[in-house]
């Protein structure tokens, strides 16, 4: 049973080939999965989502079963599943972000990685700053949802 999760955030710089240093704490979590393969998918135009292969397969299975009943799900599948790239860590602990993925998410040189428990998000640093500030300013808006979960 997997116990560790992807947590925290870190700032990085993409090299000229689009390689990204994958934080060691994220590599440690990834080692708990049966495969060190990562699936990197566009998530709208704001960021990328990075899933361990087994997490990606869970998402695909939900789309194949429960998703068939949802309106316009084919468009979502076409965009996300059609745009996914498989990646593995190189010997230096980096992943490669293809030009198309970088372009889809508006990634330039400076990026932020965010641990989201079961997946990781990769944001352009400037976009992340704007999103994070807006979230902080609207934090009280989470009160009701967090209360229902018994967190607040």
Secondary structure, DSSP 8 states (H G I E B T S, - for coil): -----B--EEEEE--TT-EEE--HHHHHHHTTSS---EEEEEETTTEEEEEEHHHHHHHHHHHHTGGGGSTTHHHHHHHHHHH-EEE---TTSEEE--HHHHHHHT--SEEEEEE-BSEEEEEEHHHHHHHHHHHHHTGGGGHHHHHHTT--
